[in-house]
Amino acid sequence: MVATDDPYNGWTYNGEYPGPEIRAVEGERVRVTVENDLPEETTIHWHGMVLDGDNAMDGVPGVTQAAIEPGEEFVYEFDAEPAGTHWYHSHVGLQLDRELLGPLIIEERDPHIEYDTDETLILDEYLPTEPRVDTSSGNGGGMGGMGGMGGGGFPDAPPAEGTLINGRLPEEPATIDVEEGDQIRLRLINAAAAATYEIGIDDHELTVTHTDGPAVEPVPVDTLEIGPGERYDVVVEARSPGTWPIRIWPVDESTSAGRALLDYDQSDGDGTEGTIGSRQLQLSDLNAIDSLDAYSGEPDRTIDLTLSGGMMGGDGDEWTIDGQAYPDTDPISIKEDEHVRFRMVNRSPVRHPMHLHGHHFAVGNALKDTVIVPGHMGEITIDFVAENPGAWFFHCHHLYHMETGMAREVPYEQ
């Protein structure tokens, strides 16, 4: 599991961390039987799956299903749609930060890009202790607010002790073997409970081709930021023989960086140090391949949402949407076939990666299911079409923000 000499007592799927890859072809039917051998109840959420007609498979306890009790089993069944890089994880309490997560890859029937090899990199924090909420009241004995920077008054994650790539610390890094001339498709999944990461590869360009599953017009960059729950696919052209570091460093966090290796067959195995350019991906760089016509024009329903928490509004140990902390919240009710717009304003100093279950939404010129709302009065507007009836969940994918209130239910009106 984790490459370290220290004992590490996590929870796993099938004894693996990350959990076993589930791979299907677009449109296939997927069936997964979950046997709960944990000492507490659990569920699995299929992050990125639309689950059209299968709302009961979404894995949100108390919303779409009763939690799976210890010693019980549950069968999840759903269509593999949409294509792209997705993942699965527990949706109960802080279990995600116990390493209950894994990749869910849905292969396109007609890719818009060409590549020779296909590799997945799962980014995560190394938390060798039991997860707990650090709060302004001192519960958990943590470092306070803004990613360990001492803001105070904000419920937060406990301080991580490193950055993992495919379950490995930098001392024994994961290695991707390539041949000169290859086009490598890297599927990047931020499975961290709290950290936003920046990624770059020494002396190599990243061509971004997908975000949260849907395809975008290829855009070359040197680095990109990826928040909790987000996914990006990039194509890397192997044209610089050597053994190069793939660098993952936390943004606004005090945790040490992670590292994997891009190792050419022609290399002698000695590590090579290079440079990373300054072109960082911006949301405005992303242009969807699929038509966004359904999201254009004035919406049928516009909902303004204020994200805040701590001393910025509400209880000091809560994160809120419009001053309400889940589960003591009003639902955001919508009607089938409506064009719905969420306008989010972030009154807190920290970013919030907001995730909508069961739908992709238009943000800028891209289709996504998770988007970072910047801190300090940052604003993001998303548009979606209510074409998937059921009871869905909308929440911050910073696990500790969600656990302390930043969530809402989004039911369709009957």
N, C-alpha and C positions, 0 to 999 in steps of 0.2 A: 504494500500500500504506500503510505507516505515514506519517501526516502529520508529517513532520520534514524538516529540511534536511540532517540527518546521513545518511551512507550506511548502509544497513541490508541485510544479507545473510542473509535467512531462507530457509527451504525452504517450498514451497507445494504445494497441490493445484491443478492447472490454472492456475498463475500467479496465484492469488488468495489473499489473506489478509483475513479468514477465508476458508476454502475455500468452494466453491460450495454453496449450500443444496440439500440433497436433501429433497424434499417428496413424501409419498405419502399415500394415504388408508388408514385403518385396515383391515388385512386384505389389502391388495394385496401382490403379490410384487415384491420389489426386487432388481435385478441391477446390480452395480457392477463394472466391469473396472478393475483397478489396474495401470498400467504403471509399473514402478519405474525412473525415470531418475536416481535418487539415486546417490551414490558408495558407498552401503552398503545392507545389507538393511533391509527395513521390513515392517510389517503395518498393518492398520487394525482397530480395535476399534469396534463399534457400540454406544456407551454408552447403555444404557437398553433395548435390544432384548432380549427374552426368548430369541429364537432356539430356540424349541421344536422339537426334532428336527434342529436345524442347529448343533449345538455346534462343528462344524468351521469355522464362519464367524465365530467369536468373536474371532479376531485376536490370540491370545496366543501368541507364538513359543515353541516347545518344549512347549506344553501342548495347544493345539488345532490348530496348523498349523506347518509349516516356514516360516521367514521367507522373504519374496519377495526373491530375490537381485537385484543390479543387472542391468538388462537383461531381467529376466523379468517376467511378468505373472501375475495371479491374479484369478479371478472370484469375487466374493462374491455369494451369493444367499440371501435370507431373507424371511420374512413380516414385514410392517410391523405389528408388535404389541409392546407395547401402544401405544395412542394417546398423544400428548403431545409435549412438548418434550424432545428428546434431542440427541445430538451424536456426532460421529465423530472419531477421533484416532489417531495412531500409538501402538502399544504396544511399541515397541522403544527401549530405552535412554532417552536424554533428548530424543528427537525431538519430543515434544509441545512442549517449550520452544523448538523451532526453528519453531514456528507451523504444524505439520502438524495442523490441526484445522478443523472446520466444523460447521454446524448440520444436524441431522436432525429434520425436523418431520413427525410423523404426525398427520394431521387426524382428529378424532373424527367418526364418522358421526352421532352424536347428542349435541352439546355440551350441557352443563347450564347454560351461561351464554350471554348475548347480547353481541355486540360488533360494532363497525363496521369497525375496522381491526385489522390483525395485524402486529406488528413484533417483530423479534428483536434483542436486545442481547447481544453476546458480550463478556464481561469477561475481561481478560487483563493480564499484566505486560508492560512494555516492557523487553526484554532485548536490547540491540543487539550484545552479545558472544556468543561461543559458549557454550552451557550447560556447566556443570561442577559437580561436587559440592564444596562447601566443607566441610572436615572439621576436626576438632580437631587433627589432625596437621599442619595448615597447607596441605594440598594445595589448590590453587586460590587461595590467598591471600585468602580471604574474610573476612567480618565475624564468623564464629563462629555461635553457636546461634540464639537465639530471635528469628527474623525480623530479624536485624541488631541485636539489643539486647545482644549480647555475653554470652550465657549460657555458651558454651564447651562442648566435649565433645559436640556434637550435629551430625551431618552435616546440611547445609542447602543451600538454593538460593543462588546468587550474588545479590548485591543488585540488584534491579530499578531501572530509571531512570525509572519512570513507570507510569501505569495507562492501558490502552487500552480504548476502547469501540468495537466494530466496527472495530478496527484504527486508530483515530484517537486522538491525544493531545488534551488540552484546548485547545491553541492553534488547532486546526482541527477542532472537534467534529462528530461525527455528529449529524444533525438529523432529528427526527421531525415531519413536517407533520401538523397536525390542524385540524379545524374545531370551533368551539364547539358543545357538545352531543354530540360523538362519545364513544363508549365505545371506548377503545384497549386491546387485549390486548397486553401486553408480555411476551414470552418471554425470561426472564433465564437465561443460561447462564454459569456460572463455569468458563471454560476455562483458568484460570490454573494454572500448575504448582505454586504454593505459597500464594498469598495468599487469605485469606478477606476478603470485602468486605461493607460495609454500603451499602445503597442507599436513597435518598429523593429526592423531587421537591419543590422549593419550592412551597408553597401547594397541594399536591395530595395526596390520599389514595390509598393503594395497597390494592386489595381482592384478597387472595390467593385464587386459585381452583384451583391445581394445584401439586403438588410432585413433582419427578422423573417427571413424566408423569401419574400418577393424579390424579383430581379430588378436591378437598376442599370442604367447606361454605365458602362465601365468608366471609372474615374481614377486616374493615378494619383497617389499621395505617398508621403513618407511615413506618416503616423496617423492613427485614429484613436479616439476615445470611445470606450464601450462601457456602458453602465450596467448595473445588475439587471439580469433578464434579457438584455439585448444580445443580438447575434449579428455578426458581419461575416460575409464570405469575401475573401480576397484571392486573387491569382498572383503568384510570384514567379517570375521568370528566372530560372537557375542559370545565370550567365557569369557568375563570379566564383570559380572553384575555391574551396576552402572549407573551414568549419566555422560558421558564423553564428553569433548569438541572436536569438529571437528574444527581444527584451520586452518585458511586461512590468510597468511600474505603476504603483497606485497614485491616483491623483488626489491631492489634498489629504493624504494619509501619511502617518509616520512609519508605517510598515515597510520593511525592506522589499526590494524588487524581486521579481521572478525571472527565470531564464530557461529557455529551451535552446536546442541547437539545430541549425540547418547544415547537415553534414553531406558534402559531395562525395560520391564514390571515388573521385580522383584525389581526394584530400589525404594528407598523411596523418590526419587526426588531431594535429595541433590546432588549438584555438586561434582564431583570427579576429583581431579587433579592427573595426572600421568606423564609419560615421553614419549618422542618420540625418537626413535633410529636414527642412523646416516646414514642408507642406503638410499641414494637418487637415484632415477631412472636416468639412463643415456640413451641417444639415442641408444648407442651400446647394451643396454640390450634388445631392442625390436626386436623380430623375428616374421615375418608375418606368419600366418597360410597358407594363399594363396600363390601359387607359384609366384616367382619373375622372372621366366625364360624369360618373355617377355622384361624385363628391363636389361638383362645381355648382355655382349659383348659390342663392340664399338658402339656408337650412330651414326645415320645417320647425325645428326646435333648437334653441340656443340656451345652453346652461352654463352659467358663470360659476366657477369653483375657485375658492381661495384655499391655498395650502399653507398651513402654519402649525405652530406648536410651541411647546415650552413656554418661555416667558413672552413669546410673541402672541399669545392668545390661548385661552383654555387652561386646563390643568398643567402644571409644570412637568408632569410625567406622562403627557399625551402628545401625539401628533394628530392633527385634525384636518378635515375638509369642511370648510364653512363653519368652523368652530365646533363641529361634532366629531366625537371619537367613536369608532366602531367598537362594539355592536350597537351602541346607543345612538343610532343614526336614522335619518329618513331615507328611504330608497329613492333612487333616481329613476323614475318610471318613464318608459318610452313606449311608442306604438310601432307595430310592424309596418315596414316600408317607409318609415320616416327617414329623412336626412337629418341627422343629429350632429350638433356642434358642441363640443366642450371647450370653453375658454378658461384656461388655468392661469392663475397668478400666484406666484410663490413669495409669500411674505417672510419666509425664513431665510437664514443665511446659507443654507445647505441645499444641494441639488436633490431632486426627487425623481427617480425613474418610474414613471406612471405606466401601468400595464392594464389593458382591457382584455378580459377573457372573451373568447368566442367570436372575435371580430378583428380584422385589420382596419386601420384608419389612415386617412390621408393627412400627412403633416408636411407642409411645404409641398414639394413635388414628389414625395416618396410615400410608399405604403409600409406601415410598421404596426407592431402591436405593443411596443414599449418605447417610450420617449423620455428623455431627461428634460425636466423643467428646471432651468438654472435658478440658483439662489439670488437673494437681494433683488426682489421684485421682478424676477424673470417671468416671461409670459410665453406660453405655448398654446396654440389652437389646433385641435384635431377634429376631423370630420369623419363620420362613418354612416353607413346605411343599415338601418335596423331590419335585417333580413334573416335573422337567426333566432327565432323565438325561444325563450327560456328565461331562467334566472341566472344572471351572470355577475361576475365580480369585477370591480375596478379598484385598484389599490397601488400604493407605492411598493416597488419591488425591493427597496431597502427593507430587509426582513424585520428589522427592529422598529422601523417606522410603521410598518403594517401591523405588527404585533401590538403596538401601543396606540392604534386608532386610525391610521391614515388609510381608510378603506371605505367603500360603499357597495351596496348591492344595486344592480341595474336590472330590474325585472321588466319584462314586456307586459303591458296592460292587456287584460283578457277582453 
